[in-house]
Amino acid sequence: MKRLLFISVASAFILGLAAAPTMAVKIGLPIKEVRTLIDVSSVDVAVKAGHAKVINKVDVQTEGGQWAINQAKKLGVKLSGKTVVYDMDAIESTQDIAGVDFPVWVFVPRGQKKAYPHGPVPGPTIIANEGDLVRVSLRNNSKNNHTIHIHGPTVISYAHDGTMNVAQVPIKVDQEFTYEFVASPVGTHIYHCHVNANEHMDMGLYGAIIIHSKDEEKVDQDILAILDEWDSTFSKEEGFAPTTAETKQSVEVGHPRKMANFNLFTINGNAWTDEYPNVVLAQSGQKIRARFVNFGSWPHNIHLHGHTLHWVAWDGRNVYPYNNKISDIDMRSDSVSILPGERKDYIFIADQEGRWVWHCHFVPHATNDGVYHGGLLMAVVYLGKDEKGNLYPKGIDLDAYPLGKPVKIGEKPYDAL
């Protein structure tokens, strides 16, 4: 008898299906849990997740924040009259990547162990509306000094730029620092630690910033994919154990001589396995905005089968001739080519039902330690309704056509098939 896994999918993941607060989706073996991309559609998403709170006034608390307010007025950036607050901790934790445990340093919502169900990397997404005052308060609960660099937003004091010993003395253990900036320009941005940035970013200290505008194109889904690479040399399985700044082994993490050794690849901290696939759940006719961030050290080229992508934004600025409404004269492609540190936004229409692959065409990046398929791989899965009104994924039957089983490092590729 075939086993089926019933997964409750919140209506936030499947916009446009507001008939019920939750819906059951039948998923076939060998899937244990689908890993949907991060929903960044509104500030409300961050509030409901417990990542943010909104104050209905401009509640500036720092000199840098007041400078940003004055600069916004000087530049003609209209203030929204609201403050969005993100309280975070820097902690040490563990990330499971394709069955391999990695020690990580991470930003997490204050008092929580992780921002998202599948692991502590990446940190919580900072979501704001244009003109909001954004306050990020970081408490250092780790064993190393840290900062936060706000990368992309420009209405910010240099004193809140987070660059170690240039703009800021690092936040020492058990200390706290508050950053404030005005949300502008609109688009996809990032934040990360800027203490020994090569090392600390590779250890997992990063997240995304999304700034919305009332004039942006309305979509049915607004989702985020953060790309990264990992070297299993720095996993618990291979004996890696970072400790204090004085005795840490992590000095080799992010070293340029190690860049050739990356052998695991993740989307939002998750490497594809057939038990835990990265999935975009779509319905026919939906308009979907997908935001890509490359937090790794290698370029990637993420190819979507069967669909056309409209390239709408690059590092938080519209790509000409796009002007907040997709058209046939946009820059279009079927792949996302993205360099380290870049952010690229695309919109596509879900107009071809079935189950489609979205994967890196540097094909070794779509493996787990060289075993295809894995890593930077997603499935765009169209949903239909059965006779009882339950949602189900269209396409091949995963019970009849499993793609294979996950292969751990050290096992032969075909042992698990």
ChimeraX attribute file (.defattr): number of C-alpha atoms within 10 A of each C-alpha:
attribute: neighborCount
match mode: 1-to-1
recipient: residues
	/A:1	3
	/A:2	8
	/A:3	10
	/A:4	16
	/A:5	16
	/A:6	15
	/A:7	15
	/A:8	12
	/A:9	17
	/A:10	15
	/A:11	15
	/A:12	16
	/A:13	20
	/A:14	19
	/A:15	17
	/A:16	12
	/A:17	14
	/A:18	12
	/A:19	8
	/A:20	8
	/A:21	11
	/A:22	16
	/A:23	19
	/A:24	15
	/A:25	19
	/A:26	16
	/A:27	21
	/A:28	21
	/A:29	17
	/A:30	21
	/A:31	18
	/A:32	16
	/A:33	17
	/A:34	21
	/A:35	20
	/A:36	22
	/A:37	21
	/A:38	19
	/A:39	17
	/A:40	25
	/A:41	21
	/A:42	15
	/A:43	21
	/A:44	16
	/A:45	16
	/A:46	23
	/A:47	16
	/A:48	10
	/A:49	12
	/A:50	16
	/A:51	23
	/A:52	25
	/A:53	16
	/A:54	18
	/A:55	13
	/A:56	12
	/A:57	13
	/A:58	17
	/A:59	17
	/A:60	18
	/A:61	12
	/A:62	14
	/A:63	14
	/A:64	20
	/A:65	25
	/A:66	20
	/A:67	19
	/A:68	24
	/A:69	25
	/A:70	15
	/A:71	18
	/A:72	21
	/A:73	11
	/A:74	10
	/A:75	9
	/A:76	9
	/A:77	18
	/A:78	15
	/A:79	18
	/A:80	16
	/A:81	13
	/A:82	18
	/A:83	26
	/A:84	27
	/A:85	22
	/A:86	25
	/A:87	19
	/A:88	24
	/A:89	21
	/A:90	27
	/A:91	21
	/A:92	22
	/A:93	18
	/A:94	17
	/A:95	21
	/A:96	17
	/A:97	24
	/A:98	24
	/A:99	15
	/A:100	16
	/A:101	18
	/A:102	25
	/A:103	20
	/A:104	23
	/A:105	25
	/A:106	31
	/A:107	32
	/A:108	28
	/A:109	23
	/A:110	19
	/A:111	9
	/A:112	14
	/A:113	17
	/A:114	20
	/A:115	22
	/A:116	18
	/A:117	8
	/A:118	19
	/A:119	18
	/A:120	28
	/A:121	27
	/A:122	26
	/A:123	26
	/A:124	26
	/A:125	28
	/A:126	24
	/A:127	28
	/A:128	29
	/A:129	25
	/A:130	21
	/A:131	25
	/A:132	25
	/A:133	30
	/A:134	25
	/A:135	23
	/A:136	19
	/A:137	18
	/A:138	24
	/A:139	23
	/A:140	22
	/A:141	19
	/A:142	19
	/A:143	19
	/A:144	22
	/A:145	22
	/A:146	29
	/A:147	30
	/A:148	27
	/A:149	22
	/A:150	24
	/A:151	17
	/A:152	20
	/A:153	21
	/A:154	17
	/A:155	23
	/A:156	24
	/A:157	20
	/A:158	15
	/A:159	17
	/A:160	23
	/A:161	22
	/A:162	25
	/A:163	22
	/A:164	20
	/A:165	10
	/A:166	11
	/A:167	14
	/A:168	18
	/A:169	15
	/A:170	22
	/A:171	20
	/A:172	17
	/A:173	15
	/A:174	13
	/A:175	13
	/A:176	17
	/A:177	16
	/A:178	17
	/A:179	25
	/A:180	30
	/A:181	29
	/A:182	32
	/A:183	32
	/A:184	26
	/A:185	22
	/A:186	25
	/A:187	26
	/A:188	27
	/A:189	28
	/A:190	23
	/A:191	22
	/A:192	24
	/A:193	28
	/A:194	24
	/A:195	22
	/A:196	14
	/A:197	18
	/A:198	18
	/A:199	18
	/A:200	25
	/A:201	23
	/A:202	22
	/A:203	23
	/A:204	27
	/A:205	28
	/A:206	26
	/A:207	24
	/A:208	25
	/A:209	22
	/A:210	26
	/A:211	24
	/A:212	22
	/A:213	15
	/A:214	9
	/A:215	10
	/A:216	12
	/A:217	14
	/A:218	14
	/A:219	15
	/A:220	19
	/A:221	22
	/A:222	22
	/A:223	19
	/A:224	23
	/A:225	22
	/A:226	23
	/A:227	27
	/A:228	29
	/A:229	24
	/A:230	25
	/A:231	19
	/A:232	21
	/A:233	17
	/A:234	21
	/A:235	21
	/A:236	15
	/A:237	14
	/A:238	12
	/A:239	11
	/A:240	17
	/A:241	15
	/A:242	21
	/A:243	15
	/A:244	12
	/A:245	12
	/A:246	8
	/A:247	9
	/A:248	14
	/A:249	14
	/A:250	20
	/A:251	14
	/A:252	14
	/A:253	21
	/A:254	21
	/A:255	12
	/A:256	10
	/A:257	9
	/A:258	12
	/A:259	16
	/A:260	10
	/A:261	12
	/A:262	18
	/A:263	21
	/A:264	28
	/A:265	29
	/A:266	25
	/A:267	24
	/A:268	26
	/A:269	25
	/A:270	28
	/A:271	30
	/A:272	30
	/A:273	27
	/A:274	23
	/A:275	17
	/A:276	19
	/A:277	21
	/A:278	28
	/A:279	21
	/A:280	26
	/A:281	20
	/A:282	26
	/A:283	26
	/A:284	14
	/A:285	13
	/A:286	17
	/A:287	19
	/A:288	22
	/A:289	25
	/A:290	22
	/A:291	25
	/A:292	25
	/A:293	26
	/A:294	23
	/A:295	25
	/A:296	24
	/A:297	20
	/A:298	17
	/A:299	18
	/A:300	23
	/A:301	18
	/A:302	24
	/A:303	21
	/A:304	22
	/A:305	15
	/A:306	15
	/A:307	17
	/A:308	17
	/A:309	23
	/A:310	24
	/A:311	26
	/A:312	26
	/A:313	22
	/A:314	19
	/A:315	21
	/A:316	21
	/A:317	15
	/A:318	17
	/A:319	18
	/A:320	12
	/A:321	14
	/A:322	17
	/A:323	15
	/A:324	14
	/A:325	13
	/A:326	20
	/A:327	12
	/A:328	8
	/A:329	10
	/A:330	17
	/A:331	16
	/A:332	17
	/A:333	15
	/A:334	18
	/A:335	22
	/A:336	21
	/A:337	17
	/A:338	19
	/A:339	17
	/A:340	15
	/A:341	17
	/A:342	19
	/A:343	25
	/A:344	25
	/A:345	26
	/A:346	23
	/A:347	23
	/A:348	20
	/A:349	20
	/A:350	19
	/A:351	16
	/A:352	13
	/A:353	19
	/A:354	18
	/A:355	20
	/A:356	19
	/A:357	17
	/A:358	23
	/A:359	24
	/A:360	24
	/A:361	18
	/A:362	14
	/A:363	18
	/A:364	19
	/A:365	29
	/A:366	27
	/A:367	23
	/A:368	27
	/A:369	24
	/A:370	17
	/A:371	21
	/A:372	19
	/A:373	24
	/A:374	29
	/A:375	34
	/A:376	31
	/A:377	28
	/A:378	28
	/A:379	20
	/A:380	22
	/A:381	21
	/A:382	22
	/A:383	22
	/A:384	17
	/A:385	12
	/A:386	10
	/A:387	6
	/A:388	6
	/A:389	10
	/A:390	13
	/A:391	18
	/A:392	18
	/A:393	23
	/A:394	15
	/A:395	13
	/A:396	12
	/A:397	12
	/A:398	16
	/A:399	15
	/A:400	10
	/A:401	11
	/A:402	15
	/A:403	14
	/A:404	17
	/A:405	17
	/A:406	23
	/A:407	25
	/A:408	16
	/A:409	18
	/A:410	7
	/A:411	11
	/A:412	10
	/A:413	18
	/A:414	10
	/A:415	9
	/A:416	11
	/A:417	10
